[in-house]
Amino acid sequence: MIISLMLLSSPASAFKFVEPARKWNSDDLPLTVQTSTYLEDSLPQLPNSETGRYPQEDIVIKSFCNWNWTDYCDEQLGPEWQRYDTAQCADIPFEYGGTTSAHVGFTDDDTYGIYWDDPADELAVGILGATLCPYNSTILDNIAGEQIREIRNCDIVMNDAINWGVVNALEEECPAGTYAAEAVMTHEVGHSLGMGHSCDDGELCVDSKLLNATMYWSAGPCDTASASIDDDDIEGITALYGPYITWNVSEESVRFGPAPLEVCFELEVDEEYVDEIQEVVWNFGDGTTSTEAEPCHSFEDQGQFTVTADVVGLSDTCGEWSVSQTQRAHVLVCEEPDPDFDVLHENGLVYQLVNTTDVSTYGCIDGLEWEVFAGESASGDPVIAYSAWSPKLDFSELGEGEYTVRLTAMGPAGEQSIEKTTTIEEKRGDGFGCSSVGSGTGGAGFAFAGLALAFVLGRRRRS
């Protein structure tokens, strides 16, 4: 899969991984990265007098360091390169391996190559850069329910039709149509490490945390801010290469059921990070919280509840770290279903059953059954059965007469039925509905059926 960064031609929770999710095996670290010998003519052309490297090489080094700043970064980069806040608990060491004479672009070989000139002309107009990372079938991890595969190698290709600039210079003065090479390269390096777009093209994105992420899907001219990774980027890369904690309900608990529903929660954490945990705060989505590590909580009212666990830890190697894990609409609490419906005449012997059952809480109704019985009670075998929401019934073969309709609604809190007896007669679609009255599951509805019949006979005498 080739993942690309688009130009932003007009103004336009959480972290995502590339699809399918993947990362580097720790056995393959540190990564060795090389650049082609091609010199990008829109970038400064003089090499560093001390290192002999060209600015485009240092931009590559800096872009890796923008994800995780280490002593190696201090050794390789001078004070003119601004240091940003990075994911200090994400263990992603790398080394710059110099230039390579290979000039091929995307290849599935053993080289992590970066090409500034799109040597195979693979990038379409509007694409700033693209990353290709083949992967193996080996499963390295499971994060938030996603199986994480093993990256085999990577290549990054930049569009040589773009006018590139250096961040420090662009922050002082940015010529129209110039793009920050370091910002775009940092984005592409993120893809090569397994990060997906925080928001994709066409996706509704209103969360500033996602809009401000380096991994947002597009970049505009003179945008230098993306060189510095943001909170969403840090959480994602730390999940892949550092301490990561998720949670689930305990095996003894269920997360769908009738109110009140008690649910017990458990943290899922790698053994190496257990002793680092300093604080856990749970938010159950119903206005209550807990600081217990693995609490049980009673949900009293109907609703869907989004649950969040905020975990703070302290590491000897990287200091304080934090993980916020949210599972949206994870707990569903329901009252017993309260089914209801109307019977409306359409034309001739065609009638519409209009389901008016309350479905304001999604998931509390997960099954429906309609049954129509000949006569004034729901006895014997039904003559019609449906499972649609509001079916249309044709009584042409059954004929006129008294029929009892039963609607059964099912959900996590059980099932309930309602029966209505109605008179079916052949008539024009004149806008009058067929009279009907309801009962619980039989009984008083029979007495009211006579009134419905009297109304029908009255209309016949007037015609």
C-alpha positions, 0 to 999 in steps of 0.5 A: 500500500502506498500512502501519500500526503496531498497538497491542500488546495483550499481551506479544508479519537483518536490516532490511526494506524496504516491499514493493515496495521504494522510496525517494525520488529524490535529485532530490526532496530535501529533502522538504517536509512539512506538517501539517494545521491540526487540533489533536490535543486529547490533546497540549499546546495552547499554541504555542512562543512563539519559533517559533509552532509547536504541539507536534504540529508539533515532534513531526513535525520531531523524528521526521524528525530521529530518522532523520538529525540535521542542522544544520537539526534544531539550528536548528529544535528547542530543547534540550528535545528530546533528541537520539539516535544517528541514521543520520548517513551516510543523506542524507535532508534535509527541510524543514518546510513549515508547516500546510496547510488541506487536510484529506483524509487519504490522497491521491495528490497532490504534498503530503507531508501529516501528519494527526493526526485521520484525516480520512477515518476510514480507520484501524481500531480498534487501528491507531496510525498508517498511511502511504501512499506511491504509487510510480512504475515507475522503478527507482532502485537495486538493493540486495541483489537488490531493485529499488528503485522511486521514491516519488511522494508520501506521507501519514501519518495518525494515529489521533485515538482514541488518547491521545497524550503527549510523550516527556519527560513520559511518561518522568516519568509515563505515564498508563495507555493513553497512547502516545508520539506521537514514537515512533509518528511516527518509525516512520511516518516510517521507512515513508515513507522506504522502511523495512519492519517489522523483524518482522511480526505472526505472524512468529517474531522472537527476535533482540533487534536486530529486537525493539528496532528502531523498525520493529518492527510494534507498540508498547505504551503508554508505550513511548518507546524507539522514538523512538530508532532502533536498529542494524537501523533505521540499517543499513536507512536507510543502505542506502537513502540512504547508503553500501551495500555488498553482495557476490557470488561472482565470475563464475569461481566457483560456489557449489554443488559437490563438496567441496573447493569453492573460491569467490572473493568480490567486493564490489559497491560504488558508485564514490563509496564505494570510496576510503572503505573502511578494513577488510573482514572476511569470515566464511565460516561454517565457522570461518574468516575473512579480511581480504582485500578480495576473497578466495578460500576453499576449503570442505573439508566438506559443508554449507550455509555462511552468509557475512558481509562486515563493511565499515568506511569513513570519510567526510569528511562523516559520519565512520565508517560500517559495513555488515554484509552476510550471505547465509544458506546461500549456499554449498552443498558436497556429497559424492557422494550415497549412496542407499539404500532398503528394499522393504516389502510392504503388501498383495497386490501393492502394495509401498512403496519407502522411501527412506533416503538421507541428506539431512541437508544440504539441497540435496545431493540435488536429483533422484531417479529410481526404475527397476524392471526385470523380472528379476534385473538392471537390464538392458533398459528399465524396466517402472516409473519414478518420480521421487517420494521414496518411491513406492508400487508396484502390481505387479498388471499385471506379476505376481509374480516377480523384479524389480530396483529401481534408485534414482539420487540426483543432486546438485551433487557428481554422481550415484550409483545403488544396485540391489536385487533382490527377490521380488514375490509376492501375499500378505496385509498380515501385517506381513512385509517383502519380503526384499531385499539391495543392491549398488553397480550390479549384481553380487553382488546376484544371488547373494543374490536366491536366498536371498530366494526360498528364504525365500519358498518356505519360508513357503509350505510352512508355510502 
